[in-house]
Amino acid sequence: MATKLIVGLGNPGPKYLWTRHNAGFIVLDRFTTLNNIPVTKKSFSGLYGEGNFANNRLLLLKPQTYMNISGRAVAEALRFHKLLPSDIIVIHDDLDISYGQVRIKENGGHGGHNGLRSIHQEIGSDNYIRIRIGIGHPTHGDAADYVLTPFDKSEMPSLPAVVDSAVDALETLLREDVKKAMTLFNNRNLISRKDM
């Protein structure tokens, strides 16, 4: 049985609950609800839970350190469980992907995402899988402000479909492999702006 550390990125507290930067928390919460795996234990500088899915032992983590130092929580869990970076799946928001798209990526840079930058620094590697939730670029204003604002009213009706697609991508990764998941999800566009 393989062990996977699945990390949803976000910021703690009700203030940030439905913000774009919390897409990782939102998707992980949906996955854990559907599969009845509570992520409520306080451990590894975060909220933590363990369960099984498709012959995988899952370690589920929502860092509570705030986004910019998420790597601290990931590194603690990685060291404690003696895992490799390649055993990690990180779920996060992505400005460079249009809203309505979910993409899977192996390895690579952090693309300016502060949570990924922190993980790279703390574990000394970028050799892990990411599930990227498209949030699109702001039409005006600062990207740092944009990611901390809630999904807008035009996006909320379609958000459950986007979240469920990301959960499907995660489940496909766990049941099959990364190549299969990339083939199925990387060219799928659930929602376009003109449809909203």
Accessible surface in RSA format (square Angstrom, percent):
REM  Atomic radii and reference values for relative SASA: ProtOr
REM  Chains: A
REM  Algorithm: Lee & Richards
REM  Probe-radius: 1.40
REM  Slices: 20
REM RES _ NUM      All-atoms   Total-Side   Main-Chain    Non-polar    All polar
REM                ABS   REL    ABS   REL    ABS   REL    ABS   REL    ABS   REL
RES MET A   1   142.53  73.8  69.35  45.9  73.18 174.2  59.94  51.0  82.60 109.4
RES ALA A   2    52.12  47.9  37.52  57.9  14.60  33.2  47.44  66.8   4.68  12.4
RES THR A   3    28.45  20.2  21.06  21.4   7.38  17.6   6.31   8.5  22.14  33.5
RES LYS A   4    46.95  22.9  46.95  28.8   0.00   0.0  18.72  16.9  28.23  30.1
RES LEU A   5     0.01   0.0   0.01   0.0   0.00   0.0   0.01   0.0   0.00   0.0
RES ILE A   6     0.00   0.0   0.00   0.0   0.00   0.0   0.00   0.0   0.00   0.0
RES VAL A   7     0.00   0.0   0.00   0.0   0.00   0.0   0.00   0.0   0.00   0.0
RES GLY A   8     0.00   0.0   0.00   N/A   0.00   0.0   0.00   0.0   0.00   0.0
RES LEU A   9     0.08   0.0   0.00   0.0   0.08   0.2   0.05   0.0   0.03   0.1
RES GLY A  10     0.73   0.9   0.00   N/A   0.73   0.9   0.00   0.0   0.73   1.6
RES ASN A  11     9.14   6.3   8.26   8.0   0.87   2.1   0.41   1.0   8.72   8.4
RES PRO A  12    21.94  16.0  16.80  15.3   5.14  18.7  19.67  16.2   2.27  14.1
RES GLY A  13    40.43  49.9   0.00   N/A  40.43  49.9  26.84  73.6  13.59  30.4
RES PRO A  14   124.51  90.7 107.29  97.8  17.22  62.6 110.35  91.1  14.16  88.0
RES LYS A  15   165.17  80.6 134.07  82.3  31.10  74.1  99.47  89.5  65.70  70.0
RES TYR A  16    37.96  17.7  37.96  21.6   0.00   0.0  11.00   8.3  26.96  33.2
RES LEU A  17    96.03  53.5  94.62  67.7   1.41   3.6  94.69  66.5   1.34   3.6
RES TRP A  18   118.94  47.7 115.21  55.8   3.73   8.8  98.97  52.8  19.97  32.4
RES THR A  19     2.76   2.0   2.76   2.8   0.00   0.0   2.76   3.7   0.00   0.0
RES ARG A  20    11.26   4.7  11.26   5.7   0.00   0.0   0.00   0.0  11.26   6.8
RES HIS A  21    18.67  10.2  18.67  13.0   0.00   0.0  10.77  11.1   7.91   9.2
RES ASN A  22     1.77   1.2   1.77   1.7   0.00   0.0   0.00   0.0   1.77   1.7
RES ALA A  23     2.77   2.5   1.84   2.8   0.94   2.1   2.77   3.9   0.00   0.0
RES GLY A  24     0.00   0.0   0.00   N/A   0.00   0.0   0.00   0.0   0.00   0.0
RES PHE A  25    13.96   7.0  13.96   8.6   0.00   0.0  13.96   8.5   0.00   0.0
RES ILE A  26    18.98  10.8  15.53  11.6   3.45   8.3  17.29  12.4   1.69   4.6
RES VAL A  27     0.63   0.4   0.63   0.6   0.00   0.0   0.63   0.5   0.00   0.0
RES LEU A  28     0.14   0.1   0.14   0.1   0.00   0.0   0.14   0.1   0.00   0.0
RES ASP A  29    54.91  38.5  53.90  53.7   1.01   2.4  24.44  57.5  30.47  30.4
RES ARG A  30    90.98  38.2  86.86  44.3   4.12   9.8  25.01  34.2  65.97  40.0
RES PHE A  31     0.00   0.0   0.00   0.0   0.00   0.0   0.00   0.0   0.00   0.0
RES THR A  32    13.63   9.7  10.89  11.0   2.74   6.5   1.86   2.5  11.77  17.8
RES THR A  33   101.47  72.2  78.24  79.3  23.23  55.4  62.59  84.1  38.87  58.8
RES LEU A  34    93.56  52.1  60.16  43.0  33.40  84.0  63.63  44.7  29.93  80.5
RES ASN A  35    41.74  28.8  21.24  20.5  20.50  49.4   8.93  21.5  32.81  31.7
RES ASN A  36   133.02  91.7 115.14 111.3  17.88  43.0  30.92  74.4 102.09  98.7
RES ILE A  37     9.11   5.2   6.99   5.2   2.11   5.1   8.19   5.9   0.91   2.5
RES PRO A  38    89.47  65.2  73.29  66.8  16.18  58.8  84.20  69.5   5.27  32.8
RES VAL A  39    15.33  10.1   3.94   3.6  11.39  27.4   3.94   3.4  11.39  30.9
RES THR A  40   104.08  74.0  86.11  87.3  17.98  42.8  65.68  88.2  38.40  58.1
RES LYS A  41   129.55  63.2 120.43  73.9   9.12  21.7  81.28  73.2  48.27  51.4
RES LYS A  42   180.01  87.8 152.85  93.8  27.16  64.7  96.37  86.7  83.64  89.1
RES SER A  43    28.96  24.5  18.58  24.8  10.38  23.9  10.85  23.1  18.11  25.4
RES PHE A  44    28.54  14.3  19.33  12.0   9.21  24.0  20.05  12.2   8.49  24.3
RES SER A  45    45.04  38.1  19.84  26.5  25.21  58.1  22.96  48.9  22.08  30.9
RES GLY A  46     5.69   7.0   0.00   N/A   5.69   7.0   0.61   1.7   5.08  11.4
RES LEU A  47    43.35  24.1  43.35  31.0   0.00   0.0  43.35  30.4   0.00   0.0
RES TYR A  48     5.62   2.6   4.96   2.8   0.65   1.7   4.96   3.7   0.65   0.8
RES GLY A  49     7.14   8.8   0.00   N/A   7.14   8.8   7.14  19.6   0.00   0.0
RES GLU A  50    83.86  48.1  59.50  45.0  24.36  58.0  23.82  46.1  60.04  49.0
RES GLY A  51    16.80  20.7   0.00   N/A  16.80  20.7  15.66  43.0   1.13   2.5
RES ASN A  52   101.46  70.0  78.16  75.5  23.30  56.1  21.66  52.1  79.80  77.1
RES PHE A  53    24.12  12.1  18.43  11.4   5.69  14.8  24.02  14.6   0.09   0.3
RES ALA A  54    46.91  43.1   8.73  13.5  38.19  86.9  27.60  38.9  19.31  51.2
RES ASN A  55   111.91  77.2  94.54  91.4  17.36  41.8  31.09  74.8  80.81  78.1
RES ASN A  56    10.87   7.5  10.87  10.5   0.00   0.0   0.00   0.0  10.87  10.5
RES ARG A  57    84.35  35.4  84.35  43.0   0.00   0.0  27.72  37.9  56.64  34.3
RES LEU A  58     0.00   0.0   0.00   0.0   0.00   0.0   0.00   0.0   0.00   0.0
RES LEU A  59     0.03   0.0   0.03   0.0   0.00   0.0   0.03   0.0   0.00   0.0
RES LEU A  60     0.00   0.0   0.00   0.0   0.00   0.0   0.00   0.0   0.00   0.0
RES LEU A  61     0.00   0.0   0.00   0.0   0.00   0.0   0.00   0.0   0.00   0.0
RES LYS A  62    24.69  12.0  24.69  15.2   0.00   0.0   1.34   1.2  23.36  24.9
RES PRO A  63     0.94   0.7   0.79   0.7   0.15   0.5   0.79   0.7   0.15   0.9
RES GLN A  64    59.44  33.2  42.53  31.1  16.91  40.3  24.55  52.3  34.89  26.5
RES THR A  65    17.61  12.5   7.75   7.9   9.87  23.5  14.55  19.5   3.06   4.6
RES TYR A  66   117.55  54.9 116.71  66.4   0.85   2.2  79.18  59.5  38.37  47.3
RES MET A  67     4.00   2.1   3.52   2.3   0.48   1.1   3.52   3.0   0.48   0.6
RES ASN A  68    94.76  65.3  82.42  79.6  12.34  29.7  24.75  59.6  70.01  67.7
RES ILE A  69    73.76  42.0  73.56  54.8   0.20   0.5  73.76  53.1   0.00   0.0
RES SER A  70     0.34   0.3   0.34   0.5   0.00   0.0   0.00   0.0   0.34   0.5
RES GLY A  71     0.00   0.0   0.00   N/A   0.00   0.0   0.00   0.0   0.00   0.0
RES ARG A  72   114.30  48.0 113.41  57.8   0.88   2.1  28.24  38.6  86.06  52.2
RES ALA A  73     0.00   0.0   0.00   0.0   0.00   0.0   0.00   0.0   0.00   0.0
RES VAL A  74     0.00   0.0   0.00   0.0   0.00   0.0   0.00   0.0   0.00   0.0
RES ALA A  75     2.37   2.2   1.88   2.9   0.49   1.1   2.37   3.3   0.00   0.0
RES GLU A  76    51.93  29.8  47.20  35.7   4.72  11.2  23.18  44.8  28.75  23.5
RES ALA A  77     0.06   0.1   0.00   0.0   0.06   0.1   0.00   0.0   0.06   0.2
RES LEU A  78    14.49   8.1  14.02  10.0   0.48   1.2  14.02   9.8   0.47   1.3
RES ARG A  79   158.00  66.3 140.90  71.8  17.10  40.7  78.86 107.8  79.14  48.0
RES PHE A  80   137.12  68.6 116.75  72.3  20.37  53.0 125.48  76.1  11.64  33.3
RES HIS A  81    32.79  17.9  13.03   9.1  19.77  50.6  10.75  11.1  22.04  25.6
RES LYS A  82   183.31  89.4 149.57  91.8  33.75  80.3 115.70 104.1  67.61  72.0
RES LEU A  83    29.26  16.3  15.14  10.8  14.12  35.5  16.23  11.4  13.04  35.1
RES LEU A  84   117.34  65.4 117.34  83.9   0.00   0.0 117.34  82.4   0.00   0.0
RES PRO A  85    28.62  20.9  28.62  26.1   0.00   0.0  28.62  23.6   0.00   0.0
RES SER A  86    46.35  39.2  38.21  51.0   8.15  18.8  25.37  54.0  20.98  29.4
RES ASP A  87    30.01  21.0  29.97  29.8   0.04   0.1   0.65   1.5  29.35  29.3
RES ILE A  88     0.18   0.1   0.00   0.0   0.18   0.4   0.00   0.0   0.18   0.5
RES ILE A  89     3.34   1.9   3.34   2.5   0.00   0.0   3.34   2.4   0.00   0.0
RES VAL A  90     0.00   0.0   0.00   0.0   0.00   0.0   0.00   0.0   0.00   0.0
RES ILE A  91     0.00   0.0   0.00   0.0   0.00   0.0   0.00   0.0   0.00   0.0
RES HIS A  92     3.10   1.7   3.10   2.2   0.00   0.0   2.52   2.6   0.58   0.7
RES ASP A  93     1.77   1.2   1.77   1.8   0.00   0.0   0.00   0.0   1.77   1.8
RES ASP A  94    16.32  11.4  13.86  13.8   2.47   5.8   4.25  10.0  12.07  12.0
RES LEU A  95    47.10  26.2  41.19  29.5   5.91  14.9  41.19  28.9   5.91  15.9
RES ASP A  96    97.20  68.1  65.33  65.0  31.87  75.4  24.02  56.5  73.17  73.0
RES ILE A  97     2.85   1.6   1.09   0.8   1.75   4.2   2.84   2.0   0.01   0.0
RES SER A  98    62.90  53.2  56.26  75.1   6.64  15.3  20.06  42.7  42.85  60.0
RES TYR A  99     4.55   2.1   1.83   1.0   2.72   7.1   1.83   1.4   2.72   3.4
RES GLY A 100     0.05   0.1   0.00   N/A   0.05   0.1   0.00   0.0   0.05   0.1
RES GLN A 101    27.56  15.4  27.46  20.1   0.10   0.2   0.41   0.9  27.15  20.6
RES VAL A 102     3.93   2.6   1.63   1.5   2.29   5.5   1.63   1.4   2.29   6.2
RES ARG A 103    73.32  30.8  73.32  37.4   0.00   0.0  10.24  14.0  63.08  38.2
RES ILE A 104     2.92   1.7   0.00   0.0   2.92   7.0   0.00   0.0   2.92   7.9
RES LYS A 105    64.75  31.6  64.02  39.3   0.73   1.7  34.04  30.6  30.71  32.7
RES GLU A 106    64.10  36.8  48.99  37.1  15.11  36.0   8.57  16.6  55.53  45.3
RES ASN A 107    60.04  41.4  60.04  58.0   0.00   0.0  14.86  35.8  45.19  43.7
RES GLY A 108    25.69  31.7   0.00   N/A  25.69  31.7  24.14  66.2   1.55   3.5
RES GLY A 109    45.68  56.3   0.00   N/A  45.68  56.3  32.57  89.4  13.11  29.4
RES HIS A 110    55.57  30.4  50.94  35.4   4.63  11.8  29.41  30.3  26.17  30.4
RES GLY A 111    70.35  86.8   0.00   N/A  70.35  86.8  42.42 116.4  27.93  62.6
RES GLY A 112    46.90  57.8   0.00   N/A  46.90  57.8  23.55  64.6  23.35  52.3
RES HIS A 113    20.94  11.4  13.65   9.5   7.29  18.7  20.72  21.4   0.22   0.3
RES ASN A 114    57.52  39.7  54.20  52.4   3.33   8.0   4.52  10.9  53.00  51.2
RES GLY A 115     0.00   0.0   0.00   N/A   0.00   0.0   0.00   0.0   0.00   0.0
RES LEU A 116     4.76   2.7   4.76   3.4   0.00   0.0   4.76   3.3   0.00   0.0
RES ARG A 117    82.61  34.7  82.61  42.1   0.00   0.0  30.25  41.3  52.36  31.7
RES SER A 118     6.38   5.4   5.17   6.9   1.20   2.8   3.09   6.6   3.29   4.6
RES ILE A 119     0.00   0.0   0.00   0.0   0.00   0.0   0.00   0.0   0.00   0.0
RES HIS A 120    28.20  15.4  23.95  16.6   4.25  10.9  15.17  15.6  13.04  15.2
RES GLN A 121   135.39  75.7 101.88  74.5  33.51  79.8  44.64  95.0  90.75  68.8
RES GLU A 122    86.24  49.5  64.23  48.6  22.01  52.4   5.70  11.0  80.54  65.8
RES ILE A 123    27.94  15.9   0.50   0.4  27.43  66.1   8.51   6.1  19.43  52.7
RES GLY A 124    68.43  84.4   0.00   N/A  68.43  84.4  35.14  96.4  33.29  74.6
RES SER A 125    29.38  24.8  17.70  23.6  11.68  26.9  21.18  45.1   8.21  11.5
RES ASP A 126    57.08  40.0  53.18  52.9   3.90   9.2   5.25  12.3  51.84  51.7
RES ASN A 127    69.44  47.9  69.44  67.1   0.00   0.0  18.33  44.1  51.11  49.4
RES TYR A 128     2.35   1.1   0.00   0.0   2.35   6.1   2.35   1.8   0.00   0.0
RES ILE A 129    22.46  12.8  22.46  16.7   0.00   0.0  22.46  16.2   0.00   0.0
RES ARG A 130     2.01   0.8   2.01   1.0   0.00   0.0   0.33   0.5   1.68   1.0
RES ILE A 131     0.00   0.0   0.00   0.0   0.00   0.0   0.00   0.0   0.00   0.0
RES ARG A 132    44.18  18.6  44.18  22.5   0.00   0.0   0.52   0.7  43.66  26.5
RES ILE A 133     2.91   1.7   2.91   2.2   0.00   0.0   2.91   2.1   0.00   0.0
RES GLY A 134     0.35   0.4   0.00   N/A   0.35   0.4   0.00   0.0   0.35   0.8
RES ILE A 135     0.22   0.1   0.00   0.0   0.22   0.5   0.20   0.1   0.02   0.0
RES GLY A 136     8.95  11.0   0.00   N/A   8.95  11.0   8.95  24.6   0.00   0.0
RES HIS A 137   111.07  60.7  93.20  64.8  17.87  45.7  73.77  76.0  37.30  43.4
RES PRO A 138    26.69  19.5   9.43   8.6  17.27  62.8  11.21   9.3  15.48  96.2
RES THR A 139   136.77  97.3  95.50  96.8  41.26  98.3  86.38 116.0  50.38  76.2
RES HIS A 140   157.44  86.0 139.16  96.7  18.28  46.8 105.77 109.0  51.68  60.1
RES GLY A 141    67.53  83.3   0.00   N/A  67.53  83.3  37.83 103.8  29.71  66.5
RES ASP A 142    80.63  56.5  69.30  69.0  11.33  26.8  28.19  66.3  52.44  52.3
RES ALA A 143    35.70  32.8  31.75  49.0   3.94   9.0  32.01  45.1   3.69   9.8
RES ALA A 144    62.88  57.8  52.82  81.5  10.07  22.9  59.62  84.0   3.27   8.6
RES ASP A 145    92.78  65.0  89.82  89.4   2.97   7.0  26.97  63.5  65.82  65.6
RES TYR A 146    28.06  13.1  23.63  13.4   4.44  11.5  26.74  20.1   1.32   1.6
RES VAL A 147    11.68   7.7  11.68  10.6   0.00   0.0  11.68  10.1   0.00   0.0
RES LEU A 148    76.90  42.8  63.37  45.3  13.53  34.0  63.43  44.5  13.47  36.2
RES THR A 149    56.56  40.2  55.91  56.7   0.65   1.5  54.02  72.6   2.53   3.8
RES PRO A 150    82.02  59.8  77.34  70.5   4.68  17.0  77.34  63.9   4.68  29.1
RES PHE A 151    10.43   5.2   1.74   1.1   8.69  22.6   1.74   1.1   8.69  24.9
RES ASP A 152    60.22  42.2  53.88  53.6   6.34  15.0  37.53  88.3  22.69  22.6
RES LYS A 153   191.57  93.5 178.59 109.6  12.98  30.9 123.37 111.0  68.20  72.6
RES SER A 154    57.50  48.6  39.23  52.4  18.27  42.1  42.30  90.1  15.19  21.3
RES GLU A 155     0.38   0.2   0.38   0.3   0.00   0.0   0.00   0.0   0.38   0.3
RES MET A 156    77.96  40.4  71.45  47.3   6.51  15.5  70.41  59.9   7.55  10.0
RES PRO A 157   110.15  80.3  74.54  67.9  35.61 129.5  87.56  72.3  22.59 140.4
RES SER A 158    20.74  17.5  15.40  20.6   5.34  12.3  20.74  44.2   0.00   0.0
RES LEU A 159     7.04   3.9   7.04   5.0   0.00   0.0   7.04   4.9   0.00   0.0
RES PRO A 160    80.97  59.0  74.93  68.3   6.05  22.0  80.88  66.8   0.09   0.6
RES ALA A 161    51.57  47.4  39.89  61.6  11.68  26.6  46.98  66.2   4.59  12.2
RES VAL A 162     0.37   0.2   0.37   0.3   0.00   0.0   0.37   0.3   0.00   0.0
RES VAL A 163    10.87   7.2  10.87   9.8   0.00   0.0  10.87   9.4   0.00   0.0
RES ASP A 164    50.42  35.3  50.03  49.8   0.39   0.9  21.70  51.1  28.72  28.6
RES SER A 165     6.18   5.2   3.51   4.7   2.67   6.1   4.19   8.9   2.00   2.8
RES ALA A 166     0.00   0.0   0.00   0.0   0.00   0.0   0.00   0.0   0.00   0.0
RES VAL A 167     2.29   1.5   2.29   2.1   0.00   0.0   2.29   2.0   0.00   0.0
RES ASP A 168    67.48  47.3  65.39  65.1   2.10   5.0  12.22  28.8  55.26  55.1
RES ALA A 169     0.00   0.0   0.00   0.0   0.00   0.0   0.00   0.0   0.00   0.0
RES LEU A 170     0.00   0.0   0.00   0.0   0.00   0.0   0.00   0.0   0.00   0.0
RES GLU A 171    23.83  13.7  23.83  18.0   0.00   0.0   1.01   1.9  22.83  18.6
RES THR A 172    19.03  13.5  17.24  17.5   1.79   4.3   4.80   6.5  14.22  21.5
RES LEU A 173    14.07   7.8   2.72   1.9  11.35  28.5   2.74   1.9  11.33  30.5
RES LEU A 174    12.56   7.0   1.28   0.9  11.28  28.4   3.18   2.2   9.38  25.2
RES ARG A 175   145.08  60.9 113.22  57.7  31.86  75.9  38.96  53.2 106.12  64.3
RES GLU A 176   101.65  58.4  73.28  55.4  28.37  67.5  10.46  20.2  91.19  74.5
RES ASP A 177    77.25  54.1  72.31  72.0   4.94  11.7  33.19  78.1  44.06  43.9
RES VAL A 178    19.09  12.6  16.00  14.5   3.09   7.4  16.00  13.9   3.09   8.4
RES LYS A 179   130.35  63.6 128.75  79.0   1.59   3.8 105.11  94.6  25.23  26.9
RES LYS A 180    95.60  46.6  89.36  54.8   6.23  14.8  39.38  35.4  56.22  59.9
RES ALA A 181     0.00   0.0   0.00   0.0   0.00   0.0   0.00   0.0   0.00   0.0
RES MET A 182    54.06  28.0  51.99  34.4   2.06   4.9  51.89  44.1   2.17   2.9
RES THR A 183   106.39  75.7  84.51  85.7  21.88  52.1  67.04  90.1  39.34  59.5
RES LEU A 184    77.94  43.4  66.18  47.3  11.76  29.6  68.81  48.3   9.13  24.6
RES PHE A 185     6.64   3.3   5.95   3.7   0.69   1.8   5.95   3.6   0.69   2.0
RES ASN A 186    29.74  20.5  26.46  25.6   3.28   7.9  11.39  27.4  18.35  17.7
RES ASN A 187   140.60  97.0 106.73 103.1  33.87  81.6  37.91  91.2 102.69  99.3
RES ARG A 188    97.69  41.0  87.07  44.4  10.62  25.3  36.44  49.8  61.25  37.1
RES ASN A 189    77.46  53.4  48.88  47.2  28.59  68.8  20.44  49.2  57.02  55.1
RES LEU A 190    65.06  36.2  34.80  24.9  30.25  76.1  37.81  26.6  27.24  73.3
RES ILE A 191    20.33  11.6  17.41  13.0   2.92   7.0  19.77  14.2   0.57   1.5
RES SER A 192    28.31  23.9  23.02  30.7   5.29  12.2  26.62  56.7   1.69   2.4
RES ARG A 193   116.46  48.9 101.16  51.6  15.30  36.4  70.37  96.2  46.09  27.9
RES LYS A 194   181.16  88.4 141.39  86.8  39.77  94.7 118.14 106.3  63.02  67.1
RES ASP A 195   106.12  74.3  70.01  69.7  36.12  85.4  27.30  64.2  78.82  78.6
RES MET A 196    72.56  37.6  10.19   6.7  62.38 148.5  39.79  33.8  32.77  43.4
END  Absolute sums over single chains surface
CHAIN  1 A     9186.2       7257.9       1928.4       5026.5       4159.7
END  Absolute sums over all chains
TOTAL          9186.2       7257.9       1928.4       5026.5       4159.7
